[in-house]
Amino acid sequence: MTDQTFDELEAKIRAAGIEPARQQELLDLLARLKTEIAESQRVKLTSLVNPVAELRSSVEGFEQSHPRLVQAVSKVTQTLADLGI
């Protein structure tokens, strides 16, 4: 949900003409939902950072332990790319 969608929902809740206690309950739930969605998105981004860092570290370790193999694969892939493959 975008902030615009949350704003629209909030405006509709305020304009619905429901009793103030019920209206506040709905607004509180909407705010909680917005917070939980934002937190969920932060967790997803954080969970992506670690695997990427781990992959980068693994690749660097592989390059250090097998430099000739990495050079050979690089040459093959560059040749294929030069051929348009």
C-alpha positions in Angstrom: 0.0 0.0 0.0 1.2 3.5 -0.8 1.0 6.5 1.5 -1.7 7.8 -0.8 -3.8 4.7 -0.2 -3.4 5.1 3.5 -4.4 8.8 3.2 -7.5 7.9 1.2 -8.5 5.3 3.8 -8.0 7.7 6.6 -10.1 10.4 4.9 -12.9 7.9 4.2 -12.9 6.7 7.9 -13.0 10.3 9.1 -15.9 11.1 6.6 -17.9 7.9 7.4 -19.9 9.5 10.1 -19.3 6.7 12.6 -19.2 7.1 16.4 -15.9 8.7 17.6 -14.7 5.7 19.6 -15.2 3.4 16.6 -13.6 5.9 14.3 -10.6 6.2 16.6 -10.3 2.4 16.8 -10.2 2.2 13.0 -7.7 5.0 12.7 -5.5 3.3 15.3 -5.7 0.0 13.4 -4.8 1.8 10.1 -1.8 3.4 11.7 -0.7 0.0 13.1 -1.1 -1.6 9.7 1.0 1.2 8.1 3.7 0.7 10.7 3.8 -3.1 10.3 3.9 -2.9 6.5 6.8 -0.4 6.7 8.7 -2.7 9.2 8.1 -5.7 6.9 9.6 -3.8 4.0 12.7 -2.9 6.1 13.1 -6.5 7.2 12.9 -7.7 3.5 15.7 -5.2 2.6 17.8 -6.2 5.5 17.4 -9.9 4.8 18.6 -9.2 1.2 21.8 -7.4 2.3 23.3 -10.3 4.2 23.0 -12.9 1.4 24.4 -10.5 -1.1 27.3 -9.8 1.2 27.8 -13.5 1.8 27.7 -14.2 -1.9 30.3 -11.5 -2.6 32.5 -12.9 0.1 32.2 -16.4 -1.3 33.1 -15.2 -4.8 36.1 -13.3 -3.5 37.2 -16.4 -1.6 36.8 -18.6 -4.7 38.8 -16.1 -6.8 41.6 -16.2 -4.3 41.7 -19.9 -4.0 41.2 -20.7 -7.8 42.7 -17.7 -9.7 43.6 -19.7 -12.8 40.1 -21.2 -13.1 38.6 -17.7 -12.7 40.8 -16.3 -15.4 40.0 -19.1 -17.8 36.2 -18.7 -17.2 36.6 -14.9 -17.6 38.4 -15.4 -20.9 35.7 -17.9 -22.2 32.9 -15.6 -21.2 34.6 -12.6 -22.8 35.2 -14.5 -26.0 31.5 -15.6 -26.1 30.4 -12.0 -25.5 32.7 -10.8 -28.3 31.0 -13.3 -30.6 27.6 -12.0 -29.6 26.7 -15.1 -27.7 
